[in-house]
Amino acid sequence: MAKIVVVTSGKGGVGKTTTSASFASGLALLCDLRECYASAHRTEISWIMLQQAAKATRDEELLDIANNGAAETEQTWKWLRTRVKDATPQALAAG
């Protein structure tokens, strides 16, 4: 469901445009972080599925590849969690 946010005032020069722009940039940042988070989550699930397939077929080479990919994805998760923790208060303060 879409939501509408209105910034109004009967007086000029009170920061309506500045407030609106800050709010919009904060929302855009949160949307970007959400997309990165979802992408990392899909990647993590893919590595887990590949690890399970490698174990089921006893394919050691494929398991090594999947384990390496999962380890790289974990590094991405660590970075992403840090960015979310750092950026979310900024986005909320800007809004």
Contacts in CASP RR format, 6 or more apart in sequence:
PFRMAT RR
TARGET T0000
AUTHOR 0000-0000-0000
METHOD contacts of the structure
MODEL  1
MAKIVVVTSGKGGVGKTTTSASFASGLALLCDLRECYASAHRTEISWIML
QQAAKATRDEELLDIANNGAAETEQTWKWLRTRVKDATPQALAAG
5 23 0 8 1.000
7 16 0 8 1.000
7 19 0 8 1.000
7 20 0 8 1.000
7 23 0 8 1.000
8 16 0 8 1.000
9 15 0 8 1.000
9 16 0 8 1.000
19 95 0 8 1.000
22 94 0 8 1.000
22 95 0 8 1.000
23 94 0 8 1.000
23 95 0 8 1.000
25 91 0 8 1.000
25 94 0 8 1.000
26 90 0 8 1.000
26 91 0 8 1.000
26 92 0 8 1.000
26 94 0 8 1.000
26 95 0 8 1.000
27 91 0 8 1.000
27 95 0 8 1.000
29 87 0 8 1.000
29 90 0 8 1.000
29 91 0 8 1.000
29 94 0 8 1.000
30 87 0 8 1.000
30 88 0 8 1.000
30 91 0 8 1.000
33 80 0 8 1.000
33 83 0 8 1.000
33 84 0 8 1.000
33 87 0 8 1.000
33 88 0 8 1.000
36 80 0 8 1.000
36 83 0 8 1.000
37 80 0 8 1.000
37 84 0 8 1.000
40 73 0 8 1.000
40 76 0 8 1.000
40 77 0 8 1.000
40 80 0 8 1.000
43 73 0 8 1.000
43 76 0 8 1.000
44 70 0 8 1.000
44 73 0 8 1.000
44 77 0 8 1.000
47 66 0 8 1.000
47 69 0 8 1.000
47 70 0 8 1.000
47 73 0 8 1.000
48 70 0 8 1.000
50 62 0 8 1.000
50 65 0 8 1.000
50 66 0 8 1.000
51 63 0 8 1.000
51 66 0 8 1.000
51 67 0 8 1.000
51 70 0 8 1.000
53 59 0 8 1.000
53 62 0 8 1.000
54 60 0 8 1.000
54 62 0 8 1.000
54 63 0 8 1.000
54 65 0 8 1.000
54 66 0 8 1.000
55 63 0 8 1.000
END
